[in-house]
Amino acid sequence: MAARTIAIYGKGGIGKSFTTTNLSATFALMNKRVLQLGCDPKHDSTTSLFGGIPLPTVTDIFSEKNALNQQVSISDIVFRRDIADFPKPIYGIELGGPQVGRGCGGRGIISGFDVLEKLGIFKWDIDIILMDFLGDVVCGGFATPLARSLSEEVILVTNNDRQSIFTANNICQANNYFRTIGGKSRLLGLIINRDDGSGIAEKYAEAAGITVLMNVPYNAEARDKDDSFDFAVRLPEIRDKFQRLALDIVDDKITPCKAGGLDFMGFVRLFGDVSDDAPLPATAEELFGRKKISSASGQRRENTTVESDNLKLTRCIEKLSAAEKEVYRMVEQEKRGFNEVAELTHREESAVRELFSSARIQLTRLFFEN
């Protein structure tokens, strides 16, 4: 029986590899033969999976073998980890990519899949192949599993921030495009990692018609497990969530989404009111310094100081209430868990969550109004 293939896409740095690794561990604990395929030039996907040991990448091994006029074998690039309390070993492959500035990462993905297909990856005695894919690039190489229907199913991972949701929307649009021209990859839904309770990602999912598969709140212990190259599913509150999702996947209880994603204006309007005014064009005269810039009314000069997003956010934070500001900074900037903040501020945890959610909503409004 052919392996079930699932591509997990998300913006870099939001916990995509954390999600994939713990899902791999969950399937292995369910007695499934699992292969995790890292598809990111940073080649960090399987590091936690293998207890901190970095795997040789397909890109590097292929280059070395090619220089010696030798063929790549399975044992050169496929590795297994036997874990004492796991009923099955877990297998791992890292595609890797070129060094920074020295080649195309997307091309490395395409070449890597060519090597794996020649080695018969989809004929191996594996139950589930999880593909950990970088999603915040537009290069076609990273859409290989969608374009060639190498992944039966797609799962999006996001946080509650606008950029990670924007990435998820891009992948949703890409999958929809390939579906219209014969692609067979089905979108299962969205995982919200480090969920802060603000509901922003859920608001997007509802608007786009995407199922929310799992909410994983920020958990300091889970972060510590990941940082020490261990599995967060060893924690009961994390394990229960991943087990429910894994069982739903295995038992085919998830109805695939037919979402096409939101267009750009539909997306940005989720986060605040957007003007329909056309942008004000610059002129060659003003850029070459031959003409003073005046405003549309002709009564004041244009202020050319551009405020960075970080400075703008800082200014918005200062407008929060004292309680919202305190909780927001402790959770978002100091990365403290809600229970820890509750103890430090002598509040109920539910009150901390409400304050943080309120702060996120207020910041979104303030950021786009100013």
KAWO-V508288 format. One record per residue. N is the residue number from 1. RES is the residue in three letters. D_LAST is the distance of its C-alpha to the last C-alpha in Angstrom with 1 decimal. Layout:
{{N,RES,D_LAST} {N,RES,D_LAST}}
This chain:
{{1,MET,56.8} {2,ALA,53.8} {3,ALA,50.9} {4,ARG,47.8} {5,THR,44.9} {6,ILE,41.3} {7,ALA,38.4} {8,ILE,35.5} {9,TYR,32.3} {10,GLY,29.0} {11,LYS,26.6} {12,GLY,28.1} {13,GLY,27.7} {14,ILE,26.9} {15,GLY,30.4} {16,LYS,32.0} {17,SER,35.2} {18,PHE,35.3} {19,THR,35.3} {20,THR,37.9} {21,THR,40.1} {22,ASN,40.2} {23,LEU,40.9} {24,SER,43.7} {25,ALA,45.1} {26,THR,45.0} {27,PHE,46.9} {28,ALA,49.4} {29,LEU,50.0} {30,MET,50.7} {31,ASN,53.6} {32,LYS,51.8} {33,ARG,52.4} {34,VAL,48.9} {35,LEU,47.8} {36,GLN,44.3} {37,LEU,43.4} {38,GLY,40.6} {39,CYS,39.0} {40,ASP,36.5} {41,PRO,37.3} {42,LYS,36.4} {43,HIS,39.4} {44,ASP,38.3} {45,SER,38.8} {46,THR,42.3} {47,THR,42.3} {48,SER,41.6} {49,LEU,44.0} {50,PHE,46.7} {51,GLY,46.2} {52,GLY,44.5} {53,ILE,46.9} {54,PRO,45.3} {55,LEU,47.1} {56,PRO,48.5} {57,THR,46.5} {58,VAL,47.9} {59,THR,46.6} {60,ASP,48.4} {61,ILE,51.6} {62,PHE,51.8} {63,SER,51.6} {64,GLU,54.2} {65,LYS,56.6} {66,ASN,56.1} {67,ALA,57.1} {68,LEU,60.3} {69,ASN,60.9} {70,GLN,60.7} {71,GLN,59.1} {72,VAL,56.4} {73,SER,57.8} {74,ILE,56.2} {75,SER,57.0} {76,ASP,55.2} {77,ILE,51.7} {78,VAL,52.0} {79,PHE,52.1} {80,ARG,52.7} {81,ARG,52.0} {82,ASP,54.4} {83,ILE,52.9} {84,ALA,55.4} {85,ASP,54.0} {86,PHE,53.0} {87,PRO,55.6} {88,LYS,54.5} {89,PRO,53.5} {90,ILE,50.1} {91,TYR,50.0} {92,GLY,47.4} {93,ILE,46.7} {94,GLU,44.1} {95,LEU,43.6} {96,GLY,41.8} {97,GLY,40.9} {98,PRO,41.3} {99,GLN,40.3} {100,VAL,36.9} {101,GLY,37.0} {102,ARG,40.5} {103,GLY,40.3} {104,CYS,38.6} {105,GLY,37.6} {106,GLY,37.8} {107,ARG,41.3} {108,GLY,42.3} {109,ILE,41.3} {110,ILE,43.5} {111,SER,46.4} {112,GLY,46.2} {113,PHE,46.5} {114,ASP,49.4} {115,VAL,51.2} {116,LEU,50.6} {117,GLU,51.9} {118,LYS,55.0} {119,LEU,55.6} {120,GLY,55.4} {121,ILE,52.3} {122,PHE,52.2} {123,LYS,55.9} {124,TRP,55.7} {125,ASP,56.7} {126,ILE,53.1} {127,ASP,51.6} {128,ILE,47.9} {129,ILE,46.0} {130,LEU,42.3} {131,MET,40.4} {132,ASP,37.4} {133,PHE,35.3} {134,LEU,32.3} {135,GLY,29.8} {136,ASP,26.9} {137,VAL,28.9} {138,VAL,29.9} {139,CYS,33.4} {140,GLY,36.1} {141,GLY,38.1} {142,PHE,35.9} {143,ALA,36.3} {144,THR,40.1} {145,PRO,40.8} {146,LEU,39.0} {147,ALA,40.6} {148,ARG,44.0} {149,SER,43.8} {150,LEU,44.7} {151,SER,42.7} {152,GLU,43.7} {153,GLU,40.5} {154,VAL,36.9} {155,ILE,34.6} {156,LEU,30.9} {157,VAL,29.4} {158,THR,25.8} {159,ASN,23.5} {160,ASN,20.6} {161,ASP,18.1} {162,ARG,16.7} {163,GLN,18.8} {164,SER,22.0} {165,ILE,21.6} {166,PHE,21.0} {167,THR,24.2} {168,ALA,26.1} {169,ASN,25.1} {170,ASN,26.5} {171,ILE,29.7} {172,CYS,30.0} {173,GLN,29.8} {174,ALA,32.4} {175,ASN,34.8} {176,ASN,34.6} {177,TYR,35.4} {178,PHE,38.4} {179,ARG,39.5} {180,THR,39.8} {181,ILE,42.2} {182,GLY,44.4} {183,GLY,42.5} {184,LYS,43.5} {185,SER,40.8} {186,ARG,39.6} {187,LEU,36.2} {188,LEU,36.9} {189,GLY,33.4} {190,LEU,30.6} {191,ILE,30.8} {192,ILE,27.8} {193,ASN,28.4} {194,ARG,27.1} {195,ASP,25.9} {196,ASP,23.7} {197,GLY,24.1} {198,SER,20.5} {199,GLY,22.0} {200,ILE,19.5} {201,ALA,22.3} {202,GLU,24.5} {203,LYS,22.1} {204,TYR,22.2} {205,ALA,26.0} {206,GLU,26.6} {207,ALA,24.8} {208,ALA,26.6} {209,GLY,29.9} {210,ILE,30.4} {211,THR,32.4} {212,VAL,31.1} {213,LEU,34.2} {214,MET,33.4} {215,ASN,30.8} {216,VAL,31.4} {217,PRO,29.7} {218,TYR,29.0} {219,ASN,32.4} {220,ALA,33.4} {221,GLU,37.0} {222,ALA,36.3} {223,ARG,34.3} {224,ASP,37.3} {225,LYS,39.7} {226,ASP,37.8} {227,ASP,37.6} {228,SER,41.3} {229,PHE,42.1} {230,ASP,43.1} {231,PHE,42.3} {232,ALA,39.7} {233,VAL,41.8} {234,ARG,44.3} {235,LEU,42.0} {236,PRO,43.0} {237,GLU,39.5} {238,ILE,38.5} {239,ARG,41.9} {240,ASP,41.9} {241,LYS,38.7} {242,PHE,39.9} {243,GLN,43.4} {244,ARG,42.2} {245,LEU,40.3} {246,ALA,43.2} {247,LEU,45.7} {248,ASP,43.6} {249,ILE,43.6} {250,VAL,47.3} {251,ASP,48.3} {252,ASP,46.3} {253,LYS,44.5} {254,ILE,41.1} {255,THR,40.8} {256,PRO,39.0} {257,CYS,35.8} {258,LYS,35.8} {259,ALA,32.1} {260,GLY,31.1} {261,GLY,27.4} {262,LEU,24.4} {263,ASP,23.6} {264,PHE,20.4} {265,MET,18.5} {266,GLY,20.0} {267,PHE,18.9} {268,VAL,15.2} {269,ARG,15.1} {270,LEU,16.3} {271,PHE,13.0} {272,GLY,10.9} {273,ASP,11.1} {274,VAL,11.6} {275,SER,12.6} {276,ASP,16.3} {277,ASP,16.2} {278,ALA,18.2} {279,PRO,16.9} {280,LEU,18.1} {281,PRO,21.2} {282,ALA,22.3} {283,THR,25.9} {284,ALA,28.7} {285,GLU,29.3} {286,GLU,26.0} {287,LEU,26.1} {288,PHE,29.7} {289,GLY,28.9} {290,ARG,31.0} {291,LYS,28.6} {292,LYS,25.9} {293,ILE,22.5} {294,SER,21.5} {295,SER,18.6} {296,ALA,19.4} {297,SER,20.6} {298,GLY,22.6} {299,GLN,21.8} {300,ARG,19.5} {301,ARG,19.4} {302,GLU,16.7} {303,ASN,15.0} {304,THR,15.9} {305,THR,14.5} {306,VAL,12.8} {307,GLU,11.0} {308,SER,12.5} {309,ASP,11.3} {310,ASN,13.4} {311,LEU,12.2} {312,LYS,8.5} {313,LEU,10.3} {314,THR,12.5} {315,ARG,10.0} {316,CYS,8.8} {317,ILE,12.6} {318,GLU,13.4} {319,LYS,11.8} {320,LEU,14.2} {321,SER,17.6} {322,ALA,20.4} {323,ALA,22.2} {324,GLU,19.3} {325,LYS,18.4} {326,GLU,22.1} {327,VAL,22.7} {328,TYR,19.8} {329,ARG,20.8} {330,MET,24.4} {331,VAL,24.1} {332,GLU,21.5} {333,GLN,22.0} {334,GLU,25.7} {335,LYS,26.7} {336,ARG,28.7} {337,GLY,30.0} {338,PHE,29.3} {339,ASN,32.9} {340,GLU,32.7} {341,VAL,29.6} {342,ALA,31.4} {343,GLU,34.4} {344,LEU,32.5} {345,THR,30.5} {346,HIS,33.4} {347,ARG,31.6} {348,GLU,32.8} {349,GLU,31.5} {350,SER,30.3} {351,ALA,28.2} {352,VAL,26.7} {353,ARG,25.8} {354,GLU,24.3} {355,LEU,22.1} {356,PHE,21.0} {357,SER,20.3} {358,SER,18.3} {359,ALA,16.3} {360,ARG,15.6} {361,ILE,14.6} {362,GLN,12.2} {363,LEU,10.6} {364,THR,10.4} {365,ARG,8.7} {366,LEU,6.2} {367,PHE,5.7} {368,PHE,5.5} {369,GLU,3.8} {370,ASN,0.0}}
